[in-house]
C-alpha cells in the first residue's frame, strides 16, 4: 500500500471553457474522482512530461468530447477568447 501525502488545498475561482469543463467533470466521474483531484493529477503528469491518460481513457474522452460538442484541440489553447471580448 502506498502512503498518503498530506497537502493543503485552497479554493480557487478558475474560469474554463464550458464544454471543456463538462468533459472534465464527466472524466472525473468516470474515474470516481473529484474535479480537483483529476486536475491535480493531469497537472502533475504534465509537469513531468507524462501523459495523464491511457488508451482506454483517451477513447472514452473522445466519446465525451463528441457528446458535449467539444471540438477544441491543443492547437487552440493560446487562441481562446471569451464571447464579447476583443
The first five atom37 places (N, CA, C, CB, O) and aatype in JSON, in Angstrom:
{
  "aatype": [20, 20, 20, 20, 20, 20, 20, 20, 20, 20, 20, 20, 20, 20, 20, 20, 20, 20, 20, 20, 20, 20, 20, 20, 20, 20, 20, 20, 20, 20, 20, 20, 20, 20, 20, 20, 20, 20, 20, 20, 20, 20, 20, 20, 20, 20, 20, 20, 20, 20, 20, 20, 20, 20, 20, 20, 20, 20, 20, 20, 20, 20, 20, 20, 20, 20, 20, 20, 20, 20, 20, 20, 20, 20, 20, 20, 20, 20, 20, 20, 20, 20, 20, 20, 20, 20],
  "atom_mask": [
    [1, 1, 1, 1, 1],
    [1, 1, 1, 1, 1],
    [1, 1, 1, 1, 1],
    [1, 1, 1, 1, 1],
    [1, 1, 1, 1, 1],
    [1, 1, 1, 1, 1],
    [1, 1, 1, 1, 1],
    [1, 1, 1, 1, 1],
    [1, 1, 1, 1, 1],
    [1, 1, 1, 1, 1],
    [1, 1, 1, 1, 1],
    [1, 1, 1, 1, 1],
    [1, 1, 1, 1, 1],
    [1, 1, 1, 1, 1],
    [1, 1, 1, 1, 1],
    [1, 1, 1, 1, 1],
    [1, 1, 1, 1, 1],
    [1, 1, 1, 1, 1],
    [1, 1, 1, 1, 1],
    [1, 1, 1, 1, 1],
    [1, 1, 1, 1, 1],
    [1, 1, 1, 1, 1],
    [1, 1, 1, 1, 1],
    [1, 1, 1, 1, 1],
    [1, 1, 1, 1, 1],
    [1, 1, 1, 1, 1],
    [1, 1, 1, 1, 1],
    [1, 1, 1, 1, 1],
    [1, 1, 1, 1, 1],
    [1, 1, 1, 1, 1],
    [1, 1, 1, 1, 1],
    [1, 1, 1, 1, 1],
    [1, 1, 1, 1, 1],
    [1, 1, 1, 1, 1],
    [1, 1, 1, 1, 1],
    [1, 1, 1, 1, 1],
    [1, 1, 1, 1, 1],
    [1, 1, 1, 1, 1],
    [1, 1, 1, 1, 1],
    [1, 1, 1, 1, 1],
    [1, 1, 1, 1, 1],
    [1, 1, 1, 1, 1],
    [1, 1, 1, 1, 1],
    [1, 1, 1, 1, 1],
    [1, 1, 1, 1, 1],
    [1, 1, 1, 1, 1],
    [1, 1, 1, 1, 1],
    [1, 1, 1, 1, 1],
    [1, 1, 1, 1, 1],
    [1, 1, 1, 1, 1],
    [1, 1, 1, 1, 1],
    [1, 1, 1, 1, 1],
    [1, 1, 1, 1, 1],
    [1, 1, 1, 1, 1],
    [1, 1, 1, 1, 1],
    [1, 1, 1, 1, 1],
    [1, 1, 1, 1, 1],
    [1, 1, 1, 1, 1],
    [1, 1, 1, 1, 1],
    [1, 1, 1, 1, 1],
    [1, 1, 1, 1, 1],
    [1, 1, 1, 1, 1],
    [1, 1, 1, 1, 1],
    [1, 1, 1, 1, 1],
    [1, 1, 1, 1, 1],
    [1, 1, 1, 1, 1],
    [1, 1, 1, 1, 1],
    [1, 1, 1, 1, 1],
    [1, 1, 1, 1, 1],
    [1, 1, 1, 1, 1],
    [1, 1, 1, 1, 1],
    [1, 1, 1, 1, 1],
    [1, 1, 1, 1, 1],
    [1, 1, 1, 1, 1],
    [1, 1, 1, 1, 1],
    [1, 1, 1, 1, 1],
    [1, 1, 1, 1, 1],
    [1, 1, 1, 1, 1],
    [1, 1, 1, 1, 1],
    [1, 1, 1, 1, 1],
    [1, 1, 1, 1, 1],
    [1, 1, 1, 1, 1],
    [1, 1, 1, 1, 1],
    [1, 1, 1, 1, 1],
    [1, 1, 1, 1, 1],
    [1, 1, 1, 1, 1]
  ],
  "atom_positions": [
    [[0.84, -1.18, 0.0], [0.0, 0.0, 0.0], [0.88, 1.25, 0.0], [-0.95, 0.0, 1.22], [1.9, 1.3, 0.69]],
    [[0.49, 2.25, -0.78], [1.23, 3.5, -0.87], [0.77, 4.45, 0.23], [1.05, 4.14, -2.26], [-0.42, 4.56, 0.52]],
    [[1.74, 5.12, 0.83], [1.45, 6.06, 1.92], [0.81, 7.33, 1.37], [2.73, 6.4, 2.71], [1.24, 7.85, 0.35]],
    [[-0.21, 7.82, 2.05], [-0.85, 9.08, 1.66], [0.07, 10.26, 1.93], [-2.17, 9.27, 2.41], [0.92, 10.2, 2.81]],
    [[-0.11, 11.32, 1.18], [0.69, 12.53, 1.33], [-0.25, 13.67, 1.74], [1.46, 12.88, -0.01], [-1.21, 13.97, 1.02]],
    [[0.0, 14.28, 2.87], [-0.83, 15.39, 3.34], [-0.5, 16.66, 2.57], [-0.63, 15.61, 4.85], [0.67, 17.0, 2.38]],
    [[-1.53, 17.36, 2.13], [-1.36, 18.62, 1.4], [-2.35, 19.64, 1.93], [-1.56, 18.41, -0.13], [-3.32, 19.28, 2.6]],
    [[-2.11, 20.89, 1.64], [-3.06, 21.96, 1.96], [-3.68, 22.44, 0.66], [-2.36, 23.15, 2.73], [-2.98, 22.92, -0.23]],
    [[-4.99, 22.3, 0.55], [-5.67, 22.74, -0.66], [-6.34, 24.08, -0.42], [-6.71, 21.7, -1.12], [-6.73, 24.4, 0.7]],
    [[-6.47, 24.87, -1.5], [-7.13, 26.17, -1.42], [-8.24, 26.22, -2.47], [-6.11, 27.34, -1.63], [-8.15, 25.58, -3.52]],
    [[-9.27, 26.98, -2.18], [-10.36, 27.19, -3.13], [-9.91, 28.21, -4.16], [-11.66, 27.67, -2.4], [-9.26, 29.2, -3.82]],
    [[-10.24, 27.99, -5.42], [-9.83, 28.89, -6.46], [-11.0, 29.18, -7.4], [-8.64, 28.31, -7.24], [-11.92, 28.37, -7.52]],
    [[-10.98, 30.29, -8.04], [-12.03, 30.67, -8.97], [-11.52, 30.62, -10.4], [-12.57, 32.06, -8.64], [-11.34, 31.67, -11.02]],
    [[-11.29, 29.44, -10.92], [-10.75, 29.27, -12.27], [-11.88, 29.29, -13.28], [-9.94, 27.96, -12.38], [-12.91, 28.66, -13.08]],
    [[-11.68, 30.03, -14.37], [-12.66, 30.07, -15.45], [-12.18, 29.13, -16.57], [-12.87, 31.54, -15.99], [-11.03, 29.19, -17.0]],
    [[-13.09, 28.28, -17.03], [-12.76, 27.31, -18.08], [-13.82, 27.37, -19.18], [-12.66, 25.88, -17.5], [-14.96, 27.77, -18.94]],
    [[-13.44, 26.96, -20.36], [-14.38, 26.86, -21.47], [-15.48, 25.87, -21.07], [-13.65, 26.42, -22.79], [-15.2, 24.81, -20.52]],
    [[-16.71, 26.23, -21.33], [-17.88, 25.5, -20.85], [-17.88, 24.02, -21.25], [-19.12, 26.15, -21.36], [-18.1, 23.15, -20.4]],
    [[-17.65, 23.73, -22.51], [-17.67, 22.33, -22.97], [-16.5, 21.53, -22.41], [-17.65, 22.27, -24.5], [-16.63, 20.35, -22.11]],
    [[-15.36, 22.19, -22.26], [-14.19, 21.54, -21.67], [-14.48, 21.14, -20.23], [-12.96, 22.47, -21.73], [-14.13, 20.04, -19.8]],
    [[-15.12, 22.02, -19.5], [-15.47, 21.72, -18.12], [-16.43, 20.53, -18.04], [-16.1, 22.95, -17.46], [-16.29, 19.68, -17.16]],
    [[-17.4, 20.48, -18.94], [-18.34, 19.35, -18.95], [-17.61, 18.03, -19.17], [-19.41, 19.55, -20.03], [-17.89, 17.04, -18.49]],
    [[-16.67, 18.02, -20.1], [-15.9, 16.8, -20.36], [-15.04, 16.45, -19.15], [-15.01, 16.97, -21.62], [-14.97, 15.29, -18.76]],
    [[-14.39, 17.45, -18.55], [-13.56, 17.19, -17.37], [-14.39, 16.61, -16.22], [-12.88, 18.48, -16.91], [-13.95, 15.66, -15.57]],
    [[-15.56, 17.16, -15.98], [-16.43, 16.64, -14.92], [-16.84, 15.2, -15.21], [-17.68, 17.53, -14.77], [-16.87, 14.37, -14.3]],
    [[-17.14, 14.9, -16.46], [-17.53, 13.54, -16.83], [-16.36, 12.57, -16.67], [-18.04, 13.51, -18.27], [-16.55, 11.44, -16.21]],
    [[-15.16, 12.99, -17.03], [-13.98, 12.15, -16.87], [-13.71, 11.91, -15.38], [-12.74, 12.81, -17.55], [-13.39, 10.79, -14.98]],
    [[-13.84, 12.95, -14.58], [-13.64, 12.79, -13.13], [-14.65, 11.78, -12.58], [-13.8, 14.16, -12.4], [-14.28, 10.91, -11.8]],
    [[-15.89, 11.9, -12.99], [-16.93, 10.97, -12.54], [-16.62, 9.55, -13.0], [-18.31, 11.42, -13.06], [-16.81, 8.6, -12.24]],
    [[-16.16, 9.41, -14.22], [-15.8, 8.11, -14.78], [-14.73, 7.42, -13.93], [-15.3, 8.27, -16.22], [-14.76, 6.2, -13.75]],
    [[-13.8, 8.2, -13.4], [-12.7, 7.65, -12.6], [-12.98, 7.75, -11.09], [-11.41, 8.38, -12.92], [-12.1, 7.49, -10.27]],
    [[-14.21, 8.13, -10.75], [-14.62, 8.27, -9.34], [-13.7, 9.22, -8.58], [-14.63, 6.9, -8.67], [-13.25, 8.93, -7.47]],
    [[-13.42, 10.38, -9.21], [-12.57, 11.42, -8.63], [-13.35, 12.72, -8.54], [-11.27, 11.61, -9.47], [-14.35, 12.9, -9.23]],
    [[-12.89, 13.61, -7.69], [-13.42, 14.97, -7.72], [-12.75, 15.68, -8.9], [-13.17, 15.74, -6.35], [-11.71, 15.24, -9.39]],
    [[-13.35, 16.77, -9.33], [-12.76, 17.56, -10.41], [-11.37, 18.05, -10.0], [-13.66, 18.75, -10.79], [-10.43, 18.02, -10.8]],
    [[-11.25, 18.5, -8.76], [-9.95, 18.97, -8.27], [-8.88, 17.88, -8.29], [-10.09, 19.5, -6.85], [-7.75, 18.13, -8.7]],
    [[-9.24, 16.67, -7.86], [-8.29, 15.55, -7.88], [-7.86, 15.23, -9.3], [-8.9, 14.3, -7.22], [-6.68, 14.97, -9.56]],
    [[-8.82, 15.25, -10.23], [-8.5, 14.99, -11.63], [-7.52, 16.04, -12.17], [-9.78, 14.97, -12.48], [-6.52, 15.7, -12.8]],
    [[-7.82, 17.32, -11.92], [-6.95, 18.4, -12.4], [-5.55, 18.31, -11.78], [-7.57, 19.76, -12.09], [-4.55, 18.52, -12.47]],
    [[-5.49, 18.01, -10.49], [-4.17, 17.84, -9.86], [-3.38, 16.74, -10.55], [-4.32, 17.52, -8.35], [-2.19, 16.9, -10.83]],
    [[-4.04, 15.62, -10.83], [-3.36, 14.51, -11.5], [-2.88, 14.88, -12.89], [-4.27, 13.32, -11.58], [-1.75, 14.55, -13.27]],
    [[-3.73, 15.56, -13.65], [-3.36, 15.97, -15.0], [-2.15, 16.9, -14.96], [-4.55, 16.67, -15.7], [-1.2, 16.73, -15.73]],
    [[-2.18, 17.87, -14.07], [-1.09, 18.85, -13.98], [0.21, 18.2, -13.51], [-1.47, 20.0, -13.04], [1.27, 18.47, -14.07]],
    [[0.14, 17.34, -12.49], [1.35, 16.67, -12.01], [1.97, 15.81, -13.1], [1.02, 15.81, -10.77], [3.19, 15.77, -13.23]],
    [[1.15, 15.12, -13.89], [1.68, 14.35, -15.02], [2.32, 15.28, -16.05], [0.55, 13.51, -15.67], [3.42, 15.01, -16.53]],
    [[1.63, 16.37, -16.38], [2.14, 17.31, -17.39], [3.47, 17.92, -16.95], [1.12, 18.43, -17.65], [4.37, 18.09, -17.77]],
    [[3.6, 18.24, -15.67], [4.85, 18.83, -15.16], [6.04, 17.89, -15.33], [4.7, 19.2, -13.7], [7.18, 18.33, -15.39]],
    [[5.76, 16.58, -15.41], [6.84, 15.6, -15.61], [6.92, 15.12, -17.06], [6.62, 14.39, -14.68], [7.68, 14.2, -17.37]],
    [[6.14, 15.75, -17.94], [6.16, 15.36, -19.35], [5.52, 14.01, -19.59], [7.57, 15.35, -19.85], [5.83, 13.35, -20.59]],
    [[4.63, 13.57, -18.71], [3.98, 12.27, -18.83], [2.53, 12.45, -19.26], [4.05, 11.5, -17.5], [1.89, 13.45, -18.93]],
    [[2.03, 11.48, -20.0], [0.63, 11.51, -20.42], [-0.24, 11.11, -19.23], [0.38, 10.57, -21.65], [0.02, 10.09, -18.59]],
    [[-1.28, 11.89, -18.93], [-2.12, 11.58, -17.78], [-3.14, 10.47, -18.04], [-2.84, 12.82, -17.36], [-3.7, 9.92, -17.09]],
    [[-3.39, 10.12, -19.31], [-4.41, 9.14, -19.63], [-3.87, 8.05, -20.54], [-5.61, 9.82, -20.3], [-3.03, 8.3, -21.41]],
    [[-4.36, 6.84, -20.32], [-4.01, 5.71, -21.17], [-4.94, 5.62, -22.36], [-4.04, 4.42, -20.37], [-5.83, 6.46, -22.53]],
    [[-4.74, 4.6, -23.17], [-5.51, 4.41, -24.4], [-7.0, 4.29, -24.14], [-5.02, 3.16, -25.12], [-7.8, 4.91, -24.85]],
    [[-7.4, 3.52, -23.14], [-8.82, 3.33, -22.84], [-9.48, 4.64, -22.41], [-8.99, 2.27, -21.75], [-10.57, 4.96, -22.87]],
    [[-8.8, 5.4, -21.54], [-9.35, 6.68, -21.09], [-9.44, 7.67, -22.24], [-8.49, 7.26, -19.97], [-10.42, 8.41, -22.34]],
    [[-8.44, 7.69, -23.11], [-8.46, 8.61, -24.25], [-9.62, 8.3, -25.19], [-7.13, 8.54, -25.01], [-10.22, 9.21, -25.77]],
    [[-9.94, 7.02, -25.35], [-11.07, 6.64, -26.2], [-12.38, 7.14, -25.57], [-11.12, 5.1, -26.39], [-13.25, 7.65, -26.28]],
    [[-12.5, 7.0, -24.26], [-13.71, 7.47, -23.57], [-13.79, 8.99, -23.65], [-13.72, 7.0, -22.1], [-14.87, 9.55, -23.84]],
    [[-12.66, 9.67, -23.5], [-12.63, 11.13, -23.6], [-13.08, 11.57, -25.0], [-11.21, 11.67, -23.3], [-13.81, 12.56, -25.13]],
    [[-12.66, 10.86, -26.03], [-13.09, 11.2, -27.4], [-14.61, 11.08, -27.51], [-12.39, 10.27, -28.43], [-15.25, 11.92, -28.15]],
    [[-15.19, 10.05, -26.9], [-16.65, 9.89, -26.9], [-17.31, 11.06, -26.18], [-17.05, 8.56, -26.24], [-18.3, 11.61, -26.66]],
    [[-16.77, 11.42, -25.02], [-17.34, 12.51, -24.23], [-17.23, 13.85, -24.96], [-16.65, 12.6, -22.86], [-18.14, 14.68, -24.9]],
    [[-16.11, 14.07, -25.66], [-15.95, 15.29, -26.43], [-17.03, 15.38, -27.5], [-14.55, 15.34, -27.08], [-17.57, 16.46, -27.76]],
    [[-17.35, 14.26, -28.12], [-18.4, 14.25, -29.14], [-19.76, 14.53, -28.51], [-18.43, 12.89, -29.88], [-20.56, 15.3, -29.06]],
    [[-20.03, 13.92, -27.37], [-21.31, 14.12, -26.68], [-21.52, 15.59, -26.33], [-21.38, 13.25, -25.41], [-22.61, 16.12, -26.51]],
    [[-20.48, 16.24, -25.83], [-20.59, 17.62, -25.37], [-20.2, 18.65, -26.44], [-19.73, 17.82, -24.15], [-20.16, 19.85, -26.16]],
    [[-19.92, 18.19, -27.66], [-19.61, 19.11, -28.75], [-18.29, 19.83, -28.59], [-20.7, 20.11, -28.88], [-18.13, 20.95, -29.08]],
    [[-17.34, 19.21, -27.91], [-16.03, 19.85, -27.71], [-15.15, 19.54, -28.91], [-15.36, 19.36, -26.39], [-14.68, 18.42, -29.07]],
    [[-14.94, 20.54, -29.75], [-14.15, 20.37, -30.96], [-12.79, 21.07, -30.88], [-14.92, 20.87, -32.15], [-12.12, 21.25, -31.9]],
    [[-12.4, 21.47, -29.69], [-11.12, 22.15, -29.5], [-9.99, 21.13, -29.34], [-11.17, 23.08, -28.26], [-10.2, 20.02, -28.86]],
    [[-8.8, 21.53, -29.76], [-7.61, 20.7, -29.58], [-6.53, 21.55, -28.9], [-7.09, 20.13, -30.95], [-6.74, 22.73, -28.63]],
    [[-5.4, 20.93, -28.63], [-4.3, 21.65, -28.0], [-3.86, 22.85, -28.85], [-3.11, 20.72, -27.77], [-3.37, 23.84, -28.31]],
    [[-4.04, 22.76, -30.15], [-3.65, 23.86, -31.05], [-4.44, 25.14, -30.76], [-3.86, 23.44, -32.51], [-3.99, 26.23, -31.09]],
    [[-5.6, 25.0, -30.14], [-6.44, 26.17, -29.83], [-6.1, 26.81, -28.49], [-7.9, 25.76, -29.84], [-6.62, 27.87, -28.16]],
    [[-5.24, 26.19, -27.72], [-5.05, 26.58, -26.32], [-4.64, 28.04, -26.09], [-4.03, 25.72, -25.73], [-5.0, 28.6, -25.06]],
    [[-3.91, 28.65, -26.99], [-3.47, 30.02, -26.79], [-4.25, 31.02, -27.66], [-1.98, 30.14, -27.08], [-3.86, 32.18, -27.78]],
    [[-5.35, 30.56, -28.26], [-6.14, 31.42, -29.13], [-7.56, 31.61, -28.64], [-6.16, 30.85, -30.5], [-8.36, 32.25, -29.32]],
    [[-7.9, 31.07, -27.46], [-9.27, 31.16, -26.96], [-9.55, 32.55, -26.39], [-9.52, 30.1, -25.89], [-8.77, 33.07, -25.59]],
    [[-10.65, 33.13, -26.82], [-11.11, 34.41, -26.28], [-12.58, 34.25, -25.9], [-10.91, 35.59, -27.3], [-13.31, 33.52, -26.56]],
    [[-13.0, 34.93, -24.85], [-14.38, 34.83, -24.4], [-15.31, 35.57, -25.36], [-14.54, 35.38, -22.98], [-14.92, 36.56, -25.98]],
    [[-16.52, 35.07, -25.46], [-17.55, 35.72, -26.28], [-17.71, 37.16, -25.79], [-18.92, 34.94, -26.2], [-17.82, 37.4, -24.58]],
    [[-17.72, 38.1, -26.73], [-17.87, 39.51, -26.38], [-16.56, 40.2, -26.01], [-18.83, 39.64, -25.25], [-16.56, 41.39, -25.71]],
    [[-15.46, 39.48, -26.04], [-14.15, 40.07, -25.74], [-13.39, 40.28, -27.04], [-13.32, 39.17, -24.76], [-13.53, 39.49, -27.96]],
    [[-12.59, 41.34, -27.13], [-11.84, 41.61, -28.37], [-10.73, 40.6, -28.6], [-11.25, 43.0, -28.35], [-10.01, 40.69, -29.6]]
  ]
}
